[in-house]
Amino acid sequence: MGVPKRRASKQRGRQRRAANMNLEAPNLVKCPQCHELIVPHTVCNVCGYYKNKEVLKVRSK
């Protein structure tokens, strides 16, 4: 079983964790039907359309 020969320094652990901090904000596009910002390649939660076709029946409030 692999056991570390020396203790890993605080800097090494922090560098490893900090590598995940470089996340980017999601890319958003406008829905062609209702012009809301949505994640690309997903059904719009506001109008229920995907690729100019109604996929979901959205209840109005």
Secondary structure, DSSP 8 states (H G I E B T S, - for coil): ----SS---HHHHHHHHHGGG-------EE-TTT--EE-TTS--TTT-EETTEE-S-----
